């Protein structure tokens, strides 16, 4: 008798507990995905913090355009003008090889730049390969105004196609070098390599946040500076490449 009474009392209690548990499960809070991502960013903020040496700025864009104007270079309007500059060798091809590769999405017709910009890319890629035995990747080089306007429609962070803040890619003096995938040590090495060149007014670099590239506009003075160093043989032992000398100079305090 007592056992039947206990069962009679216990059964409703178990039913109530089951219903409450089910209700709690239905209404338990699950953080939205974007909230979980934000939490992850807060927890791992140190690894994701963006703290570049070469921060993009309006002044940097102005300096890039001032150099283009100083050199009296045109902003290339379309493919026809682009092909004419190639034919006259005012734009030269960037050549992939042991130390250098391209983003495969970059149109082969736009793997061109000014001769002094190519010299800079070759010097950097040689020095980088000597240090890390890895290639530098070129993501972008010369662009036309037509291409830049199209890019602006899909990427509001892209520089304008006209005016004092126009993209320096339009004159062929600039390349974008892949930063994504580099280790912190590699990024710091590139920053140290570029800093003395920036300080001498030979390049104008930016570390873009959204595209994760080194955007580097190269001054026409780089050609004269490079030639003078080669002729003088400054700090250069017999058999050393110019890229090795530049890399050594870049890492000096």
C-alpha positions in Angstrom: 0.0 0.0 0.0 2.7 2.4 1.0 4.7 1.6 -2.2 1.7 2.4 -4.3 1.2 5.7 -2.6 4.9 6.6 -3.2 4.6 5.8 -6.8 1.5 7.8 -7.2 3.3 10.9 -5.7 6.5 10.3 -7.6 5.0 10.0 -11.1 3.6 13.6 -11.2 6.8 15.0 -9.8 8.9 13.4 -12.5 6.4 14.6 -15.2 6.8 18.2 -13.9 10.6 18.0 -13.8 10.6 16.6 -17.4 8.4 19.4 -18.7 10.5 22.1 -17.0 13.7 20.7 -18.3 12.2 20.6 -21.8 11.0 24.2 -21.5 14.5 25.3 -20.3 16.1 23.6 -23.2 13.8 25.4 -25.7 14.5 28.8 -24.2 18.2 28.5 -23.3 20.2 31.3 -24.8 22.7 30.6 -27.5 25.0 33.6 -28.4 24.6 34.7 -32.1 27.6 33.8 -34.3 28.7 37.5 -34.6 28.7 37.8 -30.8 30.9 34.7 -30.5 33.3 36.1 -33.1 33.4 39.4 -31.2 34.2 37.5 -28.0 36.9 35.6 -29.8 38.4 38.8 -31.0 38.4 40.2 -27.4 40.0 37.0 -26.0 42.6 36.9 -28.7 43.0 40.6 -29.3 46.8 40.4 -29.1 47.1 38.1 -32.0 44.7 40.0 -34.1 45.7 43.6 -33.2 46.6 45.8 -36.2 49.5 48.0 -35.3 51.4 48.8 -38.5 54.6 50.7 -38.9 53.3 52.2 -42.2 49.8 53.4 -41.4 47.7 54.5 -44.4 46.9 58.2 -44.3 45.7 61.1 -46.4 49.1 62.6 -46.3 50.7 59.4 -47.7 48.3 59.5 -50.7 49.2 63.2 -51.2 52.9 62.4 -51.2 52.4 59.5 -53.7 50.5 61.9 -56.1 53.1 64.6 -55.6 55.8 62.2 -56.8 53.7 61.3 -59.8 53.3 65.0 -60.7 57.0 65.6 -60.1 57.8 62.9 -62.6 55.1 64.3 -65.0 53.6 60.8 -65.4 50.2 60.3 -66.8 47.3 58.5 -65.0 46.7 55.7 -67.4 43.2 56.0 -68.7 42.5 52.7 -70.5 44.0 49.6 -72.1 44.9 51.4 -75.3 47.1 53.9 -73.4 48.5 51.0 -71.3 49.6 49.1 -74.3 51.3 52.2 -75.8 53.3 52.7 -72.6 54.4 49.0 -72.8 55.3 49.3 -76.5 57.6 52.3 -75.6 59.0 50.4 -72.6 57.9 53.1 -70.2 56.2 50.2 -68.4 58.2 47.0 -68.1 57.1 43.5 -67.1 57.6 42.1 -63.6 59.1 38.7 -64.1 58.2 35.8 -61.8 60.9 33.4 -60.8 62.8 31.8 -57.9 62.2 34.8 -55.5 58.9 36.2 -56.9 55.4 35.0 -57.7 52.1 36.6 -58.7 48.6 36.2 -57.3 47.1 34.0 -60.0 44.1 36.3 -60.1 46.2 39.2 -61.4 45.6 39.7 -65.1 48.9 39.1 -67.0 48.3 42.4 -68.9 48.7 44.3 -65.6 51.8 42.6 -64.4 53.8 45.7 -65.4 55.2 48.8 -63.7 57.8 51.5 -64.1 61.5 50.3 -64.4 62.6 51.7 -61.0 59.6 50.0 -59.4 60.6 46.7 -60.9 64.2 47.3 -59.6 62.8 47.8 -56.1 60.6 44.7 -56.3 63.6 42.6 -57.5 65.9 43.9 -54.8 63.3 43.2 -52.1 62.4 39.8 -53.3 66.0 38.7 -53.6 66.8 39.9 -50.1 63.6 38.3 -48.7 64.4 35.0 -50.3 67.9 35.1 -49.0 66.6 35.6 -45.5 63.6 33.2 -45.5 63.9 31.0 -48.6 60.3 32.0 -49.5 58.9 34.1 -52.3 57.4 37.6 -52.2 54.0 37.7 -53.9 52.8 40.6 -56.1 49.0 41.0 -55.8 48.7 44.2 -57.9 50.7 46.5 -60.1 49.7 49.0 -62.8 46.0 49.8 -63.2 44.0 52.0 -65.5 41.5 54.6 -64.5 38.8 52.4 -66.0 39.8 49.5 -63.8 40.1 51.6 -60.7 36.6 53.0 -61.1 35.3 49.4 -61.4 37.3 48.4 -58.3 35.7 51.3 -56.4 32.3 50.0 -57.1 33.1 46.8 -55.3 35.6 48.0 -52.7 34.9 51.4 -51.0 38.3 51.2 -49.3 40.0 51.6 -52.7 41.6 54.9 -53.5 39.8 57.2 -56.0 40.5 57.2 -59.7 40.9 61.0 -59.9 42.0 63.9 -57.8 44.8 64.6 -55.3 44.2 61.3 -53.5 44.0 59.1 -56.6 45.5 55.7 -56.6 49.2 55.7 -57.5 48.7 52.4 -59.3 47.4 54.5 -62.1 50.9 55.8 -62.9 52.6 52.4 -62.7 54.9 53.4 -59.8 53.2 51.1 -57.2 52.9 47.5 -56.3 50.9 45.6 -53.7 52.8 42.9 -52.0 51.1 40.1 -50.1 51.3 40.4 -46.3 48.7 37.8 -45.4 50.4 34.5 -44.5 53.7 36.1 -43.4 54.8 35.4 -39.9 55.3 38.3 -37.4 59.0 38.0 -37.9 58.7 38.2 -41.7 56.4 41.3 -41.4 58.9 43.0 -39.1 61.8 42.2 -41.4 60.0 43.8 -44.4 59.2 46.8 -42.2 62.8 47.1 -41.2 63.9 46.7 -44.8 61.6 49.5 -46.0 62.0 52.0 -43.2 65.4 53.5 -44.3 64.2 53.6 -47.8 61.0 55.5 -46.7 63.1 57.8 -44.5 65.3 58.7 -47.6 62.1 59.5 -49.6 62.7 56.6 -52.0 59.5 54.7 -51.3 56.1 55.6 -49.8 54.8 52.4 -48.1 51.4 51.6 -46.5 50.2 48.5 -44.7 46.6 48.2 -45.8 44.2 46.8 -43.2 41.4 45.4 -45.4 43.5 43.9 -48.2 46.5 42.8 -46.0 49.2 43.9 -48.4 52.2 46.2 -48.4 51.2 49.0 -50.8 54.5 50.5 -52.0 54.8 53.5 -54.2 58.4 53.8 -55.5 60.0 57.2 -56.2 61.8 57.8 -59.5 64.8 58.7 -57.3 65.2 55.0 -56.5 66.9 54.4 -59.8 69.5 57.1 -59.3 70.1 56.0 -55.7 70.5 52.4 -56.7 72.9 53.2 -59.6 75.0 55.4 -57.4 75.4 52.6 -54.9 76.3 50.1 -57.5 78.9 52.4 -59.1 80.4 53.3 -55.7 80.3 49.7 -54.5 79.5 51.1 -51.1 79.8 48.4 -48.3 79.9 45.8 -51.0 82.3 42.9 -51.1 83.2 41.3 -54.4 80.4 38.9 -55.5 77.7 40.5 -53.3 74.4 41.3 -55.0 72.9 44.8 -54.7 69.9 43.2 -53.0 72.2 41.8 -50.3 73.7 45.3 -49.7 70.3 46.9 -49.5 69.1 44.2 -47.1 72.2 44.6 -44.9 71.8 48.4 -44.8 68.1 48.1 -44.0 68.8 46.0 -40.9 71.4 48.3 -39.5 70.2 50.3 -36.5 
